[in-house]
Amino acid sequence: MAEIKSHEFDGFLQKSARHYRLFVIYGPDRGLVAERAAMLSKVTGVDLSDGFALIKLDAADIQSDPGRLIDEVSAFGLFGGEKLIWIRGAANEKQLVDGLAYLASHTPEGSYVLVEAGDLKKGSALRKVAEGERSIACIACYQDDAKALNGLIDSELAAANLRITPAARELLLDSIGGDRIASRNEVQKLVLYCMNNELIDEADVVDIVGDASAVSTDQVVDAVLSGDPDGFLHAVQKVIASKTAVFLVLQGTMKQLQLLESMRLEMEEKQQQAPQVMQTLGRGIHFKRKPIIEKALRNWNSIDLSRETTRLNAAILQSRQNASLEDNVAIQTLLATTLQSARRNRRV
């Protein structure tokens, strides 16, 4: 097993990453997943400007063509040299999981495989394979804590030879943290704004820094389940600004509805109340989100949840078939679910 915890990544990158050819990077912080994937791509030594050496795929490409991953790994580059197969948007696609399991026992000699995934749950198929094979480096990416955020601020300010007041730092910390790329962009924007100053104060932070603290699928999902259209649109705009694929939000919402469906079925079959089911099937839900989930369990029945999950699944398929419509399909579908939630809330 080569499971790299979030805080161990820097040491892994410097000392051990070059010994691996298979990488799975996952977690709720999409920006951090993307940033660390970019760092690992450089460690491979593959020429990233060479279109024949760098092969970028979406997980859907492998899902629709089961042999694609093995074919790409096995194929020789047009001009020789090593290749990097970089896969984005992974979840638990069977073809990808099976291909990765095969490569783990048949380690490629001339290729690297780098997989970017979303928030994989413990025991999910892709995570189970990645964590169970010694030849795969499995890297978790969770939202930055205060220490990591302070380190990010310090590194950006030091590069620009800038200082910041304690009060301004505290305000800045309150405004970032949900997504690594969004947080870094906000700090860099602040640095650029204060380039001619020596000291950054609170007024500078208020003037230039937006709220990047909650760029995550959970905020969107919670707005959907709460029936809050304004909150939903605000959260989606944050996701778009962070350059996170809106498709991942659609996928995350569907997974949450699937969990709700299984919990609601448990309630109906065993005649239990929402808090009782939450104690058994909702243990992995963050305590701050539990009131929203409990309310959704009271307002939705299993039949309607199943119908809504089917609709979201159809939207996911449509968005993958026509990438140019991905954002519109996702936003319209999720907004419709949000309005459904709002009507149910009014009936209570």
N, C-alpha and C positions, 0 to 999 in steps of 0.2 A: 504494500500500500504506500502511495506517495501523495498523501493528503496534505496540502499546504494551507494552513489557516491564514486568514486575511492579514494578520499582523506579521506573519513570517515571510511574506512575499519578497520584500526587499533583499533579505538575506539569501533566499532561494534564487532570486534573479542573478545575484552576484556570484554565487558559489556553485549552484547545482543545476540550473536550468539547461546549461549546454549539454548535459548528459542525457537529456530526454528528447524523444522525437514525437511524442504524443501528449497533447495538452488539452484539458477541459477546464474552461474558466466559467464560473456561474455565480449568480447571486442577484439580489434585488437592486443593487446599485449598478444600473446599466452603464453609466459613465465610467465607473471604475472597472467594470468588465472590459469595456472597449479600450480603456487606457492601458490596462495590464496586458491585453492581447497585443497591442501595438508594441509594447516593450519587449514581449517575448518574441515577436516576429523579428526584431532586430538582433536578438541573441542567436537566432538560427544562422545568421550570416548569409541568408538567401538575398539576392538582389531584388528588392521590392519594386524596383522600377521596370523590371523585366516581366512583360506580360506572359512569357512562356514559363518563367520560374515561379511566379505567384499566381495561384489559381484560387479565385474567390468564388465561393458557392453559398447559396442559401440552403438551409436545412430542407426546404421544400424541393430543391433540385434532386437531393438524394432520395427523398421520400417517393418521388415520381419515377426515379430511375435507380432501383436497388443496387445495381452493380457499379454505379458511378464513382463512389468513394474508392473502392478497391482498384478500379480502372485508372483513376487519376494518380493514385499512389504508385501503381505499378508501371505506368507509362514513362518512357524516357523523355527528358526535356529535348526540345528541338536542337539546342546548342550544347547539350550536356549539362553537367553541374546539378546541384541539388534543387529540390522544389519545396514550396510551402503550399499546402492545401488549407485554405482559411475558410472555415464554415461559420456562418452567422445565423442568428435566429433559431438556435436549436432548443428543443424541449425534450421530448422522450420519443422521438420518431423511431420506429422499430428498425427501419433500414439503417439508420445512423448508428443505433445502439449495436446492432448485429455486426456492422462493418467495423466499428471500433473494437468490439470484443475480438474479432478475428485479427485485427492489426496488433492488438496487445500481445497475442501469442505468436505473431509472425512480424516482429518489429521491422518496419521498413528501413532500408539502408540508404536510399537516395532521396527520401522525402520526409518532410515534417507535416504533422496534422495538428491544426489549431482550431478548437471548437469553442465558440462563444455561445453560452446558453443563458437563459433567464433564471428565475428563482426556483431552482430544483428542490423539491422537498426530500427530506431524508427517506431513503428507500426507493426513490423513483428510479426508473430503469437506467437512464443515462448516468445518474450519479452513482448507482450501485456498481455499474461496470467500471466507471472511472476510479472509484475509491477502492475497488477490489483487485485492481491490477497494478503490480509493481512498476510496470513499464509506462504507466500513464501518470502524468503530473496533474492532480486534481486541485484546483485553486478556487477557494471561496472568496467572494467579494461582497462584504456587507457595508452598510453605510458607515462613513467615517465617524469615529468618536472624537472627543475634544482634543485628544493628543494628536491624532492624525490631521485634524483641521488646523491646529496651531502649526504643525509642521509644514502644511501646504502654504499657509500664510507667510511663515518665516522664509521659506525657500523663494517664493515669488518676490517678497519685499527685499530680500538680500540681493537678488539678482539685479534689482533696480536701485539699490543703495538707498532704500527708503526705511523710515521708522513709523511706528503707529502708536498712538496713545492707548493706555489700557482701556479707557471707556470706548474708544473707537473699535478696538479689537473685540471687545465683548459684544458690541452691536453687530459687528461683521460676523462673528460666530453664530449669532442668532439668525442671521439671514442666509446662511449657507449650510450644506451638510447632507442633503438628500441624494445628490448625484455628484460624483467626482468631477466630471467634465463641466457640468453647470457651475459647480463651486469654483473650479479653477478659472473658468471664463469670467465669473464675477470679480474675483480677486485681480485678474489681469486687467480687467476693465477699470478697476479702481486705481491700479498702478499707473495705467496710461493717463488717467484723468489727473493724477497727482504728480506727474513726472517732473514738474518744475518745482515741486515742494520738497522739503526735507522731512516733514512730519505730517502724517495723515491723522485728521481729527474726526470727531463724530459727524460734523457737518458734511465732510467729504463722503462718508459712507452713506448718509441719508440721501445726498444728491445723486449718487451714481449706482449704488448697489440695489438690485431687485431682490425679491425673495426667492432664493434658489434652494430653500431648506427642505422642500417637500416634493421634489421631482421624483416621484415614484409611482408605480402602478397602484399601490395601495390607496393613495389619496384619490385617484380616479375611481377605483372600485368602490370606495366608501361613499363617494358622492353619488354614484349610480345607485347603490343600495339604499341610501338615505333619501333618494328622490329629490336631489338638490341640483337643478339644471345649471344655475349660476356657478355653483361650486364645481360642477363637472366641467363646464367650459373653461373655467379658470385653471383647473388642474391639467386639462388636456393641453392648453396653451403652454403651460410650463414644460410639459413633456416634449412638445414640438420644439420649443426654444432650446431644450437640452440636446436636440438632435437624436432623441430616443425614438425608435420605430414605433409608431402608433399601433401597428399590428401586434406588438408585444402587450400593449394595454388591453386590446381586444381579447387576446389569448389568455391573459391573466384574469380578466373578468369572467370568461367562460369557465376557467378552472375553479374560481370562487363559487360560481353558481352550481357547478357539479358537486362541490363539497356541501353546499347548502341543500341540494337535492337529497344527498345521502343522509344528511342530518335530519331533514324533514321527514324522510321515509322512516327513520328510526323513531321519531316522535309519534308518527301515525300508527306504526305497527305495535309499539310498546306503550302507547298512550302516555308518553312522557311530556314534560314541559321543556321549553327551550334551555333553561339553565342546567337541567339534568343532562341533556344531550351534549351541551357545551363541555361538561366535565369529562366526557369520554371521547367524543369525536372532535372537540374543539381545543384540545390542549396546545396545539401548535400555533394558535391565533394569539397575536399580541394583545395584552390586557386592555390597551387603549381602544382596540377595535371591537372588543367583545360586545359592548352595548349595541353597536350597529348591527352585528351579526345576529344577536338575539332578537332584535326588532324585526329584522328581515325574516327570521324563522317564524315569527308569529304572523307576519303579514302575507307570506307566500305559502302555497301548498305545493306538494310534490309534483302534481300534474302540470301546474303552471311553470314551475321551475324547469321541468323537463322540456316543455315547449320552448321556453326562453333559451335554454342551452342549445337546443337544436337550431334555433334561429341564429344564435351567435356563431355556431359551428359553420352554418351556411355562409355567413358573412366572412368568416376567416378564409374559407375556400375561395370565395369570390375575390377577396383582396389579394390572394396569392396568384390567382389566375390573371389578374389585371393590376399590375403594380402601380400604374398611374392613378388608379382610383382608390388605392389603399387607404389614404387618410380620410377621404370623404365617406367611404363605406364604413370604416370603423367608427367615426364620429357620429354619423347618422344612426347607426345601429345602437350604439351605446346610449345616445341621447333618448332614443325610443324606450330603452329599458329604464332609463332614469325617470322618464315621465310615467311609466308603468308603476314604478316604486312610489312616486309621488301620489298617484291616485290611490294606491293601497294604504298609504300612510293617512290619507284623509278619511278613509273608511273606519279607521281605528278610533 
